[in-house]
Amino acid sequence: MGSELGVSEEKILALPDYPSSPLYDEAERVALEYADSMTITGREVTDELFARLRRFYEDDAIVELTEVIAWENASSKFNRALRIPSQNLWKR
């Protein structure tokens, strides 16, 4: 059974292993690496990573992806600071 976004539960559960999981293609891997680089403290979006991202996505898509990642990061910090609990939108 897939989620509301059309991503299978199997794929969601494999997310921690996205760099090596056969469930993710190269475009998905680079987008997830980009998200990690934007999100994880101490990481940066390198020129090399940005060049790989541009091989798969046009400028408008990169801007949108960046906005969504930044929004989710801000939302997460906002909710955590105000002790707003998860809405439990995805359940195993």
C-alpha positions in Angstrom: 0.0 0.0 0.0 1.5 3.4 -1.0 1.3 6.6 0.9 -0.9 9.6 -0.1 2.1 10.9 -2.2 2.3 7.7 -4.2 5.5 6.5 -2.5 5.5 2.9 -1.4 5.9 2.0 2.3 8.8 -0.2 1.2 10.5 2.8 -0.2 9.8 5.0 2.8 11.3 2.3 5.1 14.4 2.1 2.9 15.0 5.8 3.2 17.9 5.5 5.6 19.7 3.4 3.0 18.8 5.6 0.0 22.4 5.9 -1.2 22.6 2.1 -1.8 19.0 1.0 -2.0 17.9 -0.3 -5.5 14.5 1.3 -4.8 15.9 4.8 -5.5 17.1 5.9 -8.9 20.0 8.4 -9.4 17.8 11.4 -9.6 16.1 10.6 -6.3 19.5 9.8 -4.7 20.9 13.2 -5.6 17.8 15.0 -4.4 17.9 13.2 -1.1 21.6 13.9 -0.8 20.8 17.6 -1.5 18.2 17.5 1.3 20.7 15.9 3.7 23.3 18.5 2.8 20.8 21.3 3.5 19.5 19.8 6.7 22.3 18.1 8.6 24.4 20.5 10.7 28.0 20.7 9.5 27.2 19.6 5.9 27.2 21.9 2.9 25.9 21.8 -0.6 29.2 21.4 -2.5 29.7 22.7 -6.1 30.0 19.0 -7.1 26.7 18.0 -5.6 25.0 21.1 -7.1 26.4 20.1 -10.5 25.1 16.5 -10.1 21.7 18.0 -9.1 21.6 20.1 -12.3 22.1 17.0 -14.4 18.7 15.7 -13.3 16.7 18.9 -12.6 16.1 22.2 -14.4 16.6 25.5 -12.5 12.9 25.9 -11.7 12.7 22.4 -10.2 15.9 23.1 -8.1 14.4 26.3 -6.7 11.2 24.5 -5.8 13.0 21.5 -4.3 15.2 24.0 -2.3 12.1 25.8 -1.0 10.4 22.6 0.1 13.4 21.4 1.9 14.0 24.8 3.6 10.3 25.0 4.5 10.3 21.5 6.1 13.4 22.4 8.0 11.9 25.6 9.3 8.6 23.9 10.1 10.4 21.1 12.0 12.4 23.6 14.2 9.3 25.7 14.8 7.2 22.7 15.9 10.0 21.3 18.0 10.5 24.7 19.8 6.8 25.1 20.5 6.4 21.4 21.5 3.9 20.8 18.7 3.4 17.1 18.3 3.4 15.1 15.1 0.1 14.8 13.4 0.9 11.1 12.7 0.1 11.4 9.0 2.0 8.3 8.1 1.6 5.1 10.0 3.3 1.8 9.5 
